[in-house]
Amino acid sequence: MRFKQRNVDTKSPSSEASATTNARRRGFLLALGAGGAGAAALAARSITGVTPTAETADPGASSGEGYRVTDHVKRYYDSAKT
């Protein structure tokens, strides 16, 4: 059977102590998440053996060569008309 306790003091802890505890918990979880992300990045780097580098621009894209209508594109356009 379940028993209910009556006349129990249900006062919450002081808001100042609660805020300090919550701030500590948040800081801990933030550090845990950041540490986990850093560990994952290091693990990925050591597995692949490649260091991440900045992406370089495609030289073909900067020379003005972009979209080109080729034979297979023309065939697609013709088939899409019907």
mmCIF file of the N, C-alpha and C atoms, coordinates in Angstrom:
data_MODEL
# 
_entry.id   MODEL 
# 
loop_
_atom_site.group_PDB 
_atom_site.id 
_atom_site.type_symbol 
_atom_site.label_atom_id 
_atom_site.label_alt_id 
_atom_site.label_comp_id 
_atom_site.label_asym_id 
_atom_site.label_entity_id 
_atom_site.label_seq_id 
_atom_site.pdbx_PDB_ins_code 
_atom_site.Cartn_x 
_atom_site.Cartn_y 
_atom_site.Cartn_z 
_atom_site.occupancy 
_atom_site.B_iso_or_equiv 
_atom_site.pdbx_formal_charge 
_atom_site.auth_seq_id 
_atom_site.auth_comp_id 
_atom_site.auth_asym_id 
_atom_site.auth_atom_id 
_atom_site.pdbx_PDB_model_num 
ATOM 1   N N  . MET A 1 1  ? 0.821  -1.182 0.000   1.00 0.00 ? 1  MET A N  1 
ATOM 2   C CA . MET A 1 1  ? 0.000  0.000  0.000   1.00 0.00 ? 1  MET A CA 1 
ATOM 3   C C  . MET A 1 1  ? 0.867  1.249  0.000   1.00 0.00 ? 1  MET A C  1 
ATOM 4   N N  . ARG A 1 2  ? 0.313  2.263  -0.565  1.00 0.00 ? 2  ARG A N  1 
ATOM 5   C CA . ARG A 1 2  ? 1.031  3.531  -0.568  1.00 0.00 ? 2  ARG A CA 1 
ATOM 6   C C  . ARG A 1 2  ? 0.507  4.402  0.551   1.00 0.00 ? 2  ARG A C  1 
ATOM 7   N N  . PHE A 1 3  ? 1.434  5.060  1.195   1.00 0.00 ? 3  PHE A N  1 
ATOM 8   C CA . PHE A 1 3  ? 1.064  5.950  2.290   1.00 0.00 ? 3  PHE A CA 1 
ATOM 9   C C  . PHE A 1 3  ? 1.467  7.359  1.914   1.00 0.00 ? 3  PHE A C  1 
ATOM 10  N N  . LYS A 1 4  ? 0.614  8.288  2.191   1.00 0.00 ? 4  LYS A N  1 
ATOM 11  C CA . LYS A 1 4  ? 0.931  9.696  1.962   1.00 0.00 ? 4  LYS A CA 1 
ATOM 12  C C  . LYS A 1 4  ? 1.390  10.296 3.270   1.00 0.00 ? 4  LYS A C  1 
ATOM 13  N N  . GLN A 1 5  ? 2.452  11.018 3.175   1.00 0.00 ? 5  GLN A N  1 
ATOM 14  C CA . GLN A 1 5  ? 2.911  11.721 4.361   1.00 0.00 ? 5  GLN A CA 1 
ATOM 15  C C  . GLN A 1 5  ? 2.187  13.050 4.434   1.00 0.00 ? 5  GLN A C  1 
ATOM 16  N N  . ARG A 1 6  ? 1.706  13.368 5.582   1.00 0.00 ? 6  ARG A N  1 
ATOM 17  C CA . ARG A 1 6  ? 0.994  14.624 5.754   1.00 0.00 ? 6  ARG A CA 1 
ATOM 18  C C  . ARG A 1 6  ? 1.821  15.562 6.610   1.00 0.00 ? 6  ARG A C  1 
ATOM 19  N N  . ASN A 1 7  ? 1.542  16.802 6.436   1.00 0.00 ? 7  ASN A N  1 
ATOM 20  C CA . ASN A 1 7  ? 2.208  17.847 7.198   1.00 0.00 ? 7  ASN A CA 1 
ATOM 21  C C  . ASN A 1 7  ? 3.718  17.857 6.980   1.00 0.00 ? 7  ASN A C  1 
ATOM 22  N N  . VAL A 1 8  ? 4.112  17.554 5.746   1.00 0.00 ? 8  VAL A N  1 
ATOM 23  C CA . VAL A 1 8  ? 5.529  17.575 5.412   1.00 0.00 ? 8  VAL A CA 1 
ATOM 24  C C  . VAL A 1 8  ? 5.872  18.964 4.927   1.00 0.00 ? 8  VAL A C  1 
ATOM 25  N N  . ASP A 1 9  ? 6.970  19.487 5.392   1.00 0.00 ? 9  ASP A N  1 
ATOM 26  C CA . ASP A 1 9  ? 7.410  20.811 4.996   1.00 0.00 ? 9  ASP A CA 1 
ATOM 27  C C  . ASP A 1 9  ? 7.904  20.732 3.555   1.00 0.00 ? 9  ASP A C  1 
ATOM 28  N N  . THR A 1 10 ? 7.222  21.369 2.639   1.00 0.00 ? 10 THR A N  1 
ATOM 29  C CA . THR A 1 10 ? 7.568  21.306 1.222   1.00 0.00 ? 10 THR A CA 1 
ATOM 30  C C  . THR A 1 10 ? 8.226  22.581 0.737   1.00 0.00 ? 10 THR A C  1 
ATOM 31  N N  . LYS A 1 11 ? 8.906  23.270 1.581   1.00 0.00 ? 11 LYS A N  1 
ATOM 32  C CA . LYS A 1 11 ? 9.582  24.504 1.176   1.00 0.00 ? 11 LYS A CA 1 
ATOM 33  C C  . LYS A 1 11 ? 10.729 24.156 0.238   1.00 0.00 ? 11 LYS A C  1 
ATOM 34  N N  . SER A 1 12 ? 10.848 24.941 -0.806  1.00 0.00 ? 12 SER A N  1 
ATOM 35  C CA . SER A 1 12 ? 11.957 24.733 -1.740  1.00 0.00 ? 12 SER A CA 1 
ATOM 36  C C  . SER A 1 12 ? 13.209 25.377 -1.160  1.00 0.00 ? 12 SER A C  1 
ATOM 37  N N  . PRO A 1 13 ? 14.371 24.905 -1.595  1.00 0.00 ? 13 PRO A N  1 
ATOM 38  C CA . PRO A 1 13 ? 15.608 25.526 -1.112  1.00 0.00 ? 13 PRO A CA 1 
ATOM 39  C C  . PRO A 1 13 ? 15.664 26.983 -1.540  1.00 0.00 ? 13 PRO A C  1 
ATOM 40  N N  . SER A 1 14 ? 16.487 27.727 -0.882  1.00 0.00 ? 14 SER A N  1 
ATOM 41  C CA . SER A 1 14 ? 16.557 29.157 -1.199  1.00 0.00 ? 14 SER A CA 1 
ATOM 42  C C  . SER A 1 14 ? 16.953 29.349 -2.657  1.00 0.00 ? 14 SER A C  1 
ATOM 43  N N  . SER A 1 15 ? 16.441 30.390 -3.262  1.00 0.00 ? 15 SER A N  1 
ATOM 44  C CA . SER A 1 15 ? 16.681 30.613 -4.683  1.00 0.00 ? 15 SER A CA 1 
ATOM 45  C C  . SER A 1 15 ? 18.145 30.898 -4.962  1.00 0.00 ? 15 SER A C  1 
ATOM 46  N N  . GLU A 1 16 ? 18.858 31.490 -4.022  1.00 0.00 ? 16 GLU A N  1 
ATOM 47  C CA . GLU A 1 16 ? 20.272 31.786 -4.225  1.00 0.00 ? 16 GLU A CA 1 
ATOM 48  C C  . GLU A 1 16 ? 21.080 30.501 -4.303  1.00 0.00 ? 16 GLU A C  1 
ATOM 49  N N  . ALA A 1 17 ? 20.842 29.572 -3.400  1.00 0.00 ? 17 ALA A N  1 
ATOM 50  C CA . ALA A 1 17 ? 21.556 28.294 -3.419  1.00 0.00 ? 17 ALA A CA 1 
ATOM 51  C C  . ALA A 1 17 ? 21.175 27.502 -4.652  1.00 0.00 ? 17 ALA A C  1 
ATOM 52  N N  . SER A 1 18 ? 19.917 27.576 -5.039  1.00 0.00 ? 18 SER A N  1 
ATOM 53  C CA . SER A 1 18 ? 19.447 26.864 -6.218  1.00 0.00 ? 18 SER A CA 1 
ATOM 54  C C  . SER A 1 18 ? 20.110 27.408 -7.486  1.00 0.00 ? 18 SER A C  1 
ATOM 55  N N  . ALA A 1 19 ? 20.228 28.715 -7.593  1.00 0.00 ? 19 ALA A N  1 
ATOM 56  C CA . ALA A 1 19 ? 20.850 29.332 -8.763  1.00 0.00 ? 19 ALA A CA 1 
ATOM 57  C C  . ALA A 1 19 ? 22.322 28.950 -8.852  1.00 0.00 ? 19 ALA A C  1 
ATOM 58  N N  . THR A 1 20 ? 23.013 28.903 -7.716  1.00 0.00 ? 20 THR A N  1 
ATOM 59  C CA . THR A 1 20 ? 24.418 28.523 -7.712  1.00 0.00 ? 20 THR A CA 1 
ATOM 60  C C  . THR A 1 20 ? 24.585 27.082 -8.153  1.00 0.00 ? 20 THR A C  1 
ATOM 61  N N  . THR A 1 21 ? 23.729 26.220 -7.649  1.00 0.00 ? 21 THR A N  1 
ATOM 62  C CA . THR A 1 21 ? 23.796 24.816 -8.026  1.00 0.00 ? 21 THR A CA 1 
ATOM 63  C C  . THR A 1 21 ? 23.502 24.636 -9.505  1.00 0.00 ? 21 THR A C  1 
ATOM 64  N N  . ASN A 1 22 ? 22.479 25.331 -10.003 1.00 0.00 ? 22 ASN A N  1 
ATOM 65  C CA . ASN A 1 22 ? 22.140 25.235 -11.416 1.00 0.00 ? 22 ASN A CA 1 
ATOM 66  C C  . ASN A 1 22 ? 23.270 25.752 -12.294 1.00 0.00 ? 22 ASN A C  1 
ATOM 67  N N  . ALA A 1 23 ? 23.914 26.832 -11.882 1.00 0.00 ? 23 ALA A N  1 
ATOM 68  C CA . ALA A 1 23 ? 25.029 27.372 -12.656 1.00 0.00 ? 23 ALA A CA 1 
ATOM 69  C C  . ALA A 1 23 ? 26.185 26.377 -12.696 1.00 0.00 ? 23 ALA A C  1 
ATOM 70  N N  . ARG A 1 24 ? 26.435 25.716 -11.595 1.00 0.00 ? 24 ARG A N  1 
ATOM 71  C CA . ARG A 1 24 ? 27.501 24.712 -11.558 1.00 0.00 ? 24 ARG A CA 1 
ATOM 72  C C  . ARG A 1 24 ? 27.169 23.542 -12.476 1.00 0.00 ? 24 ARG A C  1 
ATOM 73  N N  . ARG A 1 25 ? 25.926 23.122 -12.432 1.00 0.00 ? 25 ARG A N  1 
ATOM 74  C CA . ARG A 1 25 ? 25.510 22.002 -13.290 1.00 0.00 ? 25 ARG A CA 1 
ATOM 75  C C  . ARG A 1 25 ? 25.625 22.377 -14.761 1.00 0.00 ? 25 ARG A C  1 
ATOM 76  N N  . ARG A 1 26 ? 25.189 23.570 -15.089 1.00 0.00 ? 26 ARG A N  1 
ATOM 77  C CA . ARG A 1 26 ? 25.276 24.011 -16.480 1.00 0.00 ? 26 ARG A CA 1 
ATOM 78  C C  . ARG A 1 26 ? 26.722 24.100 -16.933 1.00 0.00 ? 26 ARG A C  1 
ATOM 79  N N  . GLY A 1 27 ? 27.576 24.632 -16.078 1.00 0.00 ? 27 GLY A N  1 
ATOM 80  C CA . GLY A 1 27 ? 28.990 24.723 -16.422 1.00 0.00 ? 27 GLY A CA 1 
ATOM 81  C C  . GLY A 1 27 ? 29.618 23.360 -16.615 1.00 0.00 ? 27 GLY A C  1 
ATOM 82  N N  . PHE A 1 28 ? 29.237 22.429 -15.758 1.00 0.00 ? 28 PHE A N  1 
ATOM 83  C CA . PHE A 1 28 ? 29.763 21.070 -15.875 1.00 0.00 ? 28 PHE A CA 1 
ATOM 84  C C  . PHE A 1 28 ? 29.310 20.431 -17.180 1.00 0.00 ? 28 PHE A C  1 
ATOM 85  N N  . LEU A 1 29 ? 28.028 20.570 -17.498 1.00 0.00 ? 29 LEU A N  1 
ATOM 86  C CA . LEU A 1 29 ? 27.510 19.968 -18.728 1.00 0.00 ? 29 LEU A CA 1 
ATOM 87  C C  . LEU A 1 29 ? 28.106 20.635 -19.968 1.00 0.00 ? 29 LEU A C  1 
ATOM 88  N N  . LEU A 1 30 ? 28.316 21.933 -19.900 1.00 0.00 ? 30 LEU A N  1 
ATOM 89  C CA . LEU A 1 30 ? 28.936 22.636 -21.012 1.00 0.00 ? 30 LEU A CA 1 
ATOM 90  C C  . LEU A 1 30 ? 30.365 22.145 -21.223 1.00 0.00 ? 30 LEU A C  1 
ATOM 91  N N  . ALA A 1 31 ? 31.115 22.013 -20.135 1.00 0.00 ? 31 ALA A N  1 
ATOM 92  C CA . ALA A 1 31 ? 32.491 21.523 -20.237 1.00 0.00 ? 31 ALA A CA 1 
ATOM 93  C C  . ALA A 1 31 ? 32.518 20.082 -20.732 1.00 0.00 ? 31 ALA A C  1 
ATOM 94  N N  . LEU A 1 32 ? 31.567 19.292 -20.280 1.00 0.00 ? 32 LEU A N  1 
ATOM 95  C CA . LEU A 1 32 ? 31.493 17.903 -20.715 1.00 0.00 ? 32 LEU A CA 1 
ATOM 96  C C  . LEU A 1 32 ? 31.221 17.818 -22.213 1.00 0.00 ? 32 LEU A C  1 
ATOM 97  N N  . GLY A 1 33 ? 30.304 18.634 -22.691 1.00 0.00 ? 33 GLY A N  1 
ATOM 98  C CA . GLY A 1 33 ? 29.981 18.643 -24.119 1.00 0.00 ? 33 GLY A CA 1 
ATOM 99  C C  . GLY A 1 33 ? 31.142 19.139 -24.964 1.00 0.00 ? 33 GLY A C  1 
ATOM 100 N N  . ALA A 1 34 ? 31.792 20.199 -24.522 1.00 0.00 ? 34 ALA A N  1 
ATOM 101 C CA . ALA A 1 34 ? 32.930 20.744 -25.269 1.00 0.00 ? 34 ALA A CA 1 
ATOM 102 C C  . ALA A 1 34 ? 34.089 19.757 -25.273 1.00 0.00 ? 34 ALA A C  1 
ATOM 103 N N  . GLY A 1 35 ? 34.308 19.116 -24.150 1.00 0.00 ? 35 GLY A N  1 
ATOM 104 C CA . GLY A 1 35 ? 35.374 18.116 -24.083 1.00 0.00 ? 35 GLY A CA 1 
ATOM 105 C C  . GLY A 1 35 ? 35.090 16.929 -24.974 1.00 0.00 ? 35 GLY A C  1 
ATOM 106 N N  . GLY A 1 36 ? 33.840 16.512 -25.018 1.00 0.00 ? 36 GLY A N  1 
ATOM 107 C CA . GLY A 1 36 ? 33.460 15.395 -25.891 1.00 0.00 ? 36 GLY A CA 1 
ATOM 108 C C  . GLY A 1 36 ? 33.630 15.748 -27.358 1.00 0.00 ? 36 GLY A C  1 
ATOM 109 N N  . ALA A 1 37 ? 33.266 16.963 -27.728 1.00 0.00 ? 37 ALA A N  1 
ATOM 110 C CA . ALA A 1 37 ? 33.430 17.400 -29.119 1.00 0.00 ? 37 ALA A CA 1 
ATOM 111 C C  . ALA A 1 37 ? 34.909 17.471 -29.487 1.00 0.00 ? 37 ALA A C  1 
ATOM 112 N N  . GLY A 1 38 ? 35.717 17.981 -28.574 1.00 0.00 ? 38 GLY A N  1 
ATOM 113 C CA . GLY A 1 38 ? 37.154 18.050 -28.835 1.00 0.00 ? 38 GLY A CA 1 
ATOM 114 C C  . GLY A 1 38 ? 37.775 16.668 -28.956 1.00 0.00 ? 38 GLY A C  1 
ATOM 115 N N  . ALA A 1 39 ? 37.345 15.756 -28.103 1.00 0.00 ? 39 ALA A N  1 
ATOM 116 C CA . ALA A 1 39 ? 37.866 14.389 -28.170 1.00 0.00 ? 39 ALA A CA 1 
ATOM 117 C C  . ALA A 1 39 ? 37.455 13.715 -29.472 1.00 0.00 ? 39 ALA A C  1 
ATOM 118 N N  . ALA A 1 40 ? 36.234 13.969 -29.919 1.00 0.00 ? 40 ALA A N  1 
ATOM 119 C CA . ALA A 1 40 ? 35.778 13.386 -31.183 1.00 0.00 ? 40 ALA A CA 1 
ATOM 120 C C  . ALA A 1 40 ? 36.577 13.938 -32.355 1.00 0.00 ? 40 ALA A C  1 
ATOM 121 N N  . ALA A 1 41 ? 36.883 15.230 -32.312 1.00 0.00 ? 41 ALA A N  1 
ATOM 122 C CA . ALA A 1 41 ? 37.671 15.829 -33.390 1.00 0.00 ? 41 ALA A CA 1 
ATOM 123 C C  . ALA A 1 41 ? 39.084 15.251 -33.420 1.00 0.00 ? 41 ALA A C  1 
ATOM 124 N N  . LEU A 1 42 ? 39.671 15.083 -32.250 1.00 0.00 ? 42 LEU A N  1 
ATOM 125 C CA . LEU A 1 42 ? 41.011 14.495 -32.204 1.00 0.00 ? 42 LEU A CA 1 
ATOM 126 C C  . LEU A 1 42 ? 41.001 13.045 -32.665 1.00 0.00 ? 42 LEU A C  1 
ATOM 127 N N  . ALA A 1 43 ? 39.971 12.313 -32.285 1.00 0.00 ? 43 ALA A N  1 
ATOM 128 C CA . ALA A 1 43 ? 39.887 10.922 -32.708 1.00 0.00 ? 43 ALA A CA 1 
ATOM 129 C C  . ALA A 1 43 ? 39.729 10.829 -34.216 1.00 0.00 ? 43 ALA A C  1 
ATOM 130 N N  . ALA A 1 44 ? 38.900 11.679 -34.788 1.00 0.00 ? 44 ALA A N  1 
ATOM 131 C CA . ALA A 1 44 ? 38.709 11.660 -36.238 1.00 0.00 ? 44 ALA A CA 1 
ATOM 132 C C  . ALA A 1 44 ? 39.993 12.045 -36.958 1.00 0.00 ? 44 ALA A C  1 
ATOM 133 N N  . ARG A 1 45 ? 40.701 12.978 -36.393 1.00 0.00 ? 45 ARG A N  1 
ATOM 134 C CA . ARG A 1 45 ? 41.958 13.414 -37.012 1.00 0.00 ? 45 ARG A CA 1 
ATOM 135 C C  . ARG A 1 45 ? 43.002 12.308 -36.961 1.00 0.00 ? 45 ARG A C  1 
ATOM 136 N N  . SER A 1 46 ? 43.072 11.604 -35.840 1.00 0.00 ? 46 SER A N  1 
ATOM 137 C CA . SER A 1 46 ? 44.084 10.558 -35.721 1.00 0.00 ? 46 SER A CA 1 
ATOM 138 C C  . SER A 1 46 ? 43.722 9.332  -36.553 1.00 0.00 ? 46 SER A C  1 
ATOM 139 N N  . ILE A 1 47 ? 42.440 9.076  -36.748 1.00 0.00 ? 47 ILE A N  1 
ATOM 140 C CA . ILE A 1 47 ? 42.037 7.925  -37.560 1.00 0.00 ? 47 ILE A CA 1 
ATOM 141 C C  . ILE A 1 47 ? 42.371 8.162  -39.024 1.00 0.00 ? 47 ILE A C  1 
ATOM 142 N N  . THR A 1 48 ? 42.040 9.344  -39.529 1.00 0.00 ? 48 THR A N  1 
ATOM 143 C CA . THR A 1 48 ? 42.262 9.614  -40.945 1.00 0.00 ? 48 THR A CA 1 
ATOM 144 C C  . THR A 1 48 ? 43.704 9.991  -41.233 1.00 0.00 ? 48 THR A C  1 
ATOM 145 N N  . GLY A 1 49 ? 44.367 10.558 -40.273 1.00 0.00 ? 49 GLY A N  1 
ATOM 146 C CA . GLY A 1 49 ? 45.745 10.978 -40.471 1.00 0.00 ? 49 GLY A CA 1 
ATOM 147 C C  . GLY A 1 49 ? 45.868 12.239 -41.291 1.00 0.00 ? 49 GLY A C  1 
ATOM 148 N N  . VAL A 1 50 ? 44.757 12.906 -41.522 1.00 0.00 ? 50 VAL A N  1 
ATOM 149 C CA . VAL A 1 50 ? 44.740 14.116 -42.329 1.00 0.00 ? 50 VAL A CA 1 
ATOM 150 C C  . VAL A 1 50 ? 44.356 15.274 -41.434 1.00 0.00 ? 50 VAL A C  1 
ATOM 151 N N  . THR A 1 51 ? 45.112 16.347 -41.539 1.00 0.00 ? 51 THR A N  1 
ATOM 152 C CA . THR A 1 51 ? 44.762 17.534 -40.771 1.00 0.00 ? 51 THR A CA 1 
ATOM 153 C C  . THR A 1 51 ? 43.787 18.369 -41.578 1.00 0.00 ? 51 THR A C  1 
ATOM 154 N N  . PRO A 1 52 ? 42.796 18.935 -40.946 1.00 0.00 ? 52 PRO A N  1 
ATOM 155 C CA . PRO A 1 52 ? 41.840 19.758 -41.687 1.00 0.00 ? 52 PRO A CA 1 
ATOM 156 C C  . PRO A 1 52 ? 42.510 21.016 -42.220 1.00 0.00 ? 52 PRO A C  1 
ATOM 157 N N  . THR A 1 53 ? 42.218 21.341 -43.464 1.00 0.00 ? 53 THR A N  1 
ATOM 158 C CA . THR A 1 53 ? 42.776 22.544 -44.082 1.00 0.00 ? 53 THR A CA 1 
ATOM 159 C C  . THR A 1 53 ? 41.640 23.410 -44.587 1.00 0.00 ? 53 THR A C  1 
ATOM 160 N N  . ALA A 1 54 ? 41.957 24.643 -44.871 1.00 0.00 ? 54 ALA A N  1 
ATOM 161 C CA . ALA A 1 54 ? 40.961 25.549 -45.418 1.00 0.00 ? 54 ALA A CA 1 
ATOM 162 C C  . ALA A 1 54 ? 40.655 25.127 -46.845 1.00 0.00 ? 54 ALA A C  1 
ATOM 163 N N  . GLU A 1 55 ? 39.383 25.239 -47.207 1.00 0.00 ? 55 GLU A N  1 
ATOM 164 C CA . GLU A 1 55 ? 39.000 24.860 -48.559 1.00 0.00 ? 55 GLU A CA 1 
ATOM 165 C C  . GLU A 1 55 ? 39.528 25.889 -49.539 1.00 0.00 ? 55 GLU A C  1 
ATOM 166 N N  . THR A 1 56 ? 40.025 25.401 -50.656 1.00 0.00 ? 56 THR A N  1 
ATOM 167 C CA . THR A 1 56 ? 40.509 26.302 -51.689 1.00 0.00 ? 56 THR A CA 1 
ATOM 168 C C  . THR A 1 56 ? 39.423 26.447 -52.739 1.00 0.00 ? 56 THR A C  1 
ATOM 169 N N  . ALA A 1 57 ? 39.403 27.598 -53.365 1.00 0.00 ? 57 ALA A N  1 
ATOM 170 C CA . ALA A 1 57 ? 38.405 27.848 -54.392 1.00 0.00 ? 57 ALA A CA 1 
ATOM 171 C C  . ALA A 1 57 ? 38.722 27.024 -55.630 1.00 0.00 ? 57 ALA A C  1 
ATOM 172 N N  . ASP A 1 58 ? 37.689 26.583 -56.315 1.00 0.00 ? 58 ASP A N  1 
ATOM 173 C CA . ASP A 1 58 ? 37.855 25.820 -57.544 1.00 0.00 ? 58 ASP A CA 1 
ATOM 174 C C  . ASP A 1 58 ? 38.325 26.767 -58.646 1.00 0.00 ? 58 ASP A C  1 
ATOM 175 N N  . PRO A 1 59 ? 39.466 26.492 -59.246 1.00 0.00 ? 59 PRO A N  1 
ATOM 176 C CA . PRO A 1 59 ? 39.963 27.427 -60.262 1.00 0.00 ? 59 PRO A CA 1 
ATOM 177 C C  . PRO A 1 59 ? 39.045 27.524 -61.477 1.00 0.00 ? 59 PRO A C  1 
ATOM 178 N N  . GLY A 1 60 ? 38.316 26.467 -61.811 1.00 0.00 ? 60 GLY A N  1 
ATOM 179 C CA . GLY A 1 60 ? 37.416 26.508 -62.955 1.00 0.00 ? 60 GLY A CA 1 
ATOM 180 C C  . GLY A 1 60 ? 36.240 27.427 -62.726 1.00 0.00 ? 60 GLY A C  1 
ATOM 181 N N  . ALA A 1 61 ? 35.789 27.537 -61.488 1.00 0.00 ? 61 ALA A N  1 
ATOM 182 C CA . ALA A 1 61 ? 34.637 28.370 -61.190 1.00 0.00 ? 61 ALA A CA 1 
ATOM 183 C C  . ALA A 1 61 ? 34.979 29.847 -61.268 1.00 0.00 ? 61 ALA A C  1 
ATOM 184 N N  . SER A 1 62 ? 36.200 30.219 -60.971 1.00 0.00 ? 62 SER A N  1 
ATOM 185 C CA . SER A 1 62 ? 36.563 31.632 -60.978 1.00 0.00 ? 62 SER A CA 1 
ATOM 186 C C  . SER A 1 62 ? 36.874 32.139 -62.381 1.00 0.00 ? 62 SER A C  1 
ATOM 187 N N  . SER A 1 63 ? 37.073 31.249 -63.348 1.00 0.00 ? 63 SER A N  1 
ATOM 188 C CA . SER A 1 63 ? 37.418 31.691 -64.688 1.00 0.00 ? 63 SER A CA 1 
ATOM 189 C C  . SER A 1 63 ? 36.186 31.980 -65.537 1.00 0.00 ? 63 SER A C  1 
ATOM 190 N N  . GLY A 1 64 ? 34.993 31.939 -64.937 1.00 0.00 ? 64 GLY A N  1 
ATOM 191 C CA . GLY A 1 64 ? 33.793 32.253 -65.679 1.00 0.00 ? 64 GLY A CA 1 
ATOM 192 C C  . GLY A 1 64 ? 33.108 31.021 -66.242 1.00 0.00 ? 64 GLY A C  1 
ATOM 193 N N  . GLU A 1 65 ? 33.713 29.857 -66.066 1.00 0.00 ? 65 GLU A N  1 
ATOM 194 C CA . GLU A 1 65 ? 33.076 28.638 -66.550 1.00 0.00 ? 65 GLU A CA 1 
ATOM 195 C C  . GLU A 1 65 ? 32.093 28.172 -65.495 1.00 0.00 ? 65 GLU A C  1 
ATOM 196 N N  . GLY A 1 66 ? 30.864 28.255 -65.819 1.00 0.00 ? 66 GLY A N  1 
ATOM 197 C CA . GLY A 1 66 ? 29.846 27.818 -64.885 1.00 0.00 ? 66 GLY A CA 1 
ATOM 198 C C  . GLY A 1 66 ? 28.975 26.774 -65.543 1.00 0.00 ? 66 GLY A C  1 
ATOM 199 N N  . TYR A 1 67 ? 27.720 27.062 -65.581 1.00 0.00 ? 67 TYR A N  1 
ATOM 200 C CA . TYR A 1 67 ? 26.750 26.161 -66.176 1.00 0.00 ? 67 TYR A CA 1 
ATOM 201 C C  . TYR A 1 67 ? 26.930 26.130 -67.681 1.00 0.00 ? 67 TYR A C  1 
ATOM 202 N N  . ARG A 1 68 ? 26.989 24.925 -68.230 1.00 0.00 ? 68 ARG A N  1 
ATOM 203 C CA . ARG A 1 68 ? 27.117 24.777 -69.679 1.00 0.00 ? 68 ARG A CA 1 
ATOM 204 C C  . ARG A 1 68 ? 26.027 23.843 -70.182 1.00 0.00 ? 68 ARG A C  1 
ATOM 205 N N  . VAL A 1 69 ? 25.411 24.190 -71.296 1.00 0.00 ? 69 VAL A N  1 
ATOM 206 C CA . VAL A 1 69 ? 24.402 23.334 -71.901 1.00 0.00 ? 69 VAL A CA 1 
ATOM 207 C C  . VAL A 1 69 ? 25.127 22.352 -72.803 1.00 0.00 ? 69 VAL A C  1 
ATOM 208 N N  . THR A 1 70 ? 25.157 21.112 -72.360 1.00 0.00 ? 70 THR A N  1 
ATOM 209 C CA . THR A 1 70 ? 25.814 20.053 -73.132 1.00 0.00 ? 70 THR A CA 1 
ATOM 210 C C  . THR A 1 70 ? 24.741 19.179 -73.769 1.00 0.00 ? 70 THR A C  1 
ATOM 211 N N  . ASP A 1 71 ? 25.178 18.176 -74.514 1.00 0.00 ? 71 ASP A N  1 
ATOM 212 C CA . ASP A 1 71 ? 24.237 17.311 -75.220 1.00 0.00 ? 71 ASP A CA 1 
ATOM 213 C C  . ASP A 1 71 ? 23.280 16.599 -74.269 1.00 0.00 ? 71 ASP A C  1 
ATOM 214 N N  . HIS A 1 72 ? 23.810 16.078 -73.168 1.00 0.00 ? 72 HIS A N  1 
ATOM 215 C CA . HIS A 1 72 ? 22.906 15.352 -72.267 1.00 0.00 ? 72 HIS A CA 1 
ATOM 216 C C  . HIS A 1 72 ? 21.920 16.289 -71.581 1.00 0.00 ? 72 HIS A C  1 
ATOM 217 N N  . VAL A 1 73 ? 22.302 17.546 -71.377 1.00 0.00 ? 73 VAL A N  1 
ATOM 218 C CA . VAL A 1 73 ? 21.388 18.524 -70.803 1.00 0.00 ? 73 VAL A CA 1 
ATOM 219 C C  . VAL A 1 73 ? 20.308 18.863 -71.826 1.00 0.00 ? 73 VAL A C  1 
ATOM 220 N N  . LYS A 1 74 ? 20.669 18.994 -73.069 1.00 0.00 ? 74 LYS A N  1 
ATOM 221 C CA . LYS A 1 74 ? 19.690 19.275 -74.130 1.00 0.00 ? 74 LYS A CA 1 
ATOM 222 C C  . LYS A 1 74 ? 18.691 18.123 -74.252 1.00 0.00 ? 74 LYS A C  1 
ATOM 223 N N  . ARG A 1 75 ? 19.181 16.887 -74.140 1.00 0.00 ? 75 ARG A N  1 
ATOM 224 C CA . ARG A 1 75 ? 18.279 15.725 -74.195 1.00 0.00 ? 75 ARG A CA 1 
ATOM 225 C C  . ARG A 1 75 ? 17.291 15.758 -73.039 1.00 0.00 ? 75 ARG A C  1 
ATOM 226 N N  . TYR A 1 76 ? 17.767 16.146 -71.879 1.00 0.00 ? 76 TYR A N  1 
ATOM 227 C CA . TYR A 1 76 ? 16.880 16.238 -70.718 1.00 0.00 ? 76 TYR A CA 1 
ATOM 228 C C  . TYR A 1 76 ? 15.816 17.309 -70.950 1.00 0.00 ? 76 TYR A C  1 
ATOM 229 N N  . TYR A 1 77 ? 16.227 18.453 -71.442 1.00 0.00 ? 77 TYR A N  1 
ATOM 230 C CA . TYR A 1 77 ? 15.255 19.515 -71.700 1.00 0.00 ? 77 TYR A CA 1 
ATOM 231 C C  . TYR A 1 77 ? 14.201 19.065 -72.706 1.00 0.00 ? 77 TYR A C  1 
ATOM 232 N N  . ASP A 1 78 ? 14.645 18.358 -73.758 1.00 0.00 ? 78 ASP A N  1 
ATOM 233 C CA . ASP A 1 78 ? 13.695 17.864 -74.739 1.00 0.00 ? 78 ASP A CA 1 
ATOM 234 C C  . ASP A 1 78 ? 12.723 16.859 -74.125 1.00 0.00 ? 78 ASP A C  1 
ATOM 235 N N  . SER A 1 79 ? 13.203 15.994 -73.269 1.00 0.00 ? 79 SER A N  1 
ATOM 236 C CA . SER A 1 79 ? 12.320 14.998 -72.646 1.00 0.00 ? 79 SER A CA 1 
ATOM 237 C C  . SER A 1 79 ? 11.383 15.642 -71.620 1.00 0.00 ? 79 SER A C  1 
ATOM 238 N N  . ALA A 1 80 ? 11.781 16.747 -71.019 1.00 0.00 ? 80 ALA A N  1 
ATOM 239 C CA . ALA A 1 80 ? 10.949 17.404 -70.029 1.00 0.00 ? 80 ALA A CA 1 
ATOM 240 C C  . ALA A 1 80 ? 9.841  18.234 -70.661 1.00 0.00 ? 80 ALA A C  1 
ATOM 241 N N  . LYS A 1 81 ? 9.977  18.576 -71.937 1.00 0.00 ? 81 LYS A N  1 
ATOM 242 C CA . LYS A 1 81 ? 8.959  19.368 -72.618 1.00 0.00 ? 81 LYS A CA 1 
ATOM 243 C C  . LYS A 1 81 ? 7.666  18.575 -72.818 1.00 0.00 ? 81 LYS A C  1 
ATOM 244 N N  . THR A 1 82 ? 7.793  17.282 -72.991 1.00 0.00 ? 82 THR A N  1 
ATOM 245 C CA . THR A 1 82 ? 6.595  16.475 -73.289 1.00 0.00 ? 82 THR A CA 1 
ATOM 246 C C  . THR A 1 82 ? 5.835  16.084 -72.072 1.00 0.00 ? 82 THR A C  1 
# 
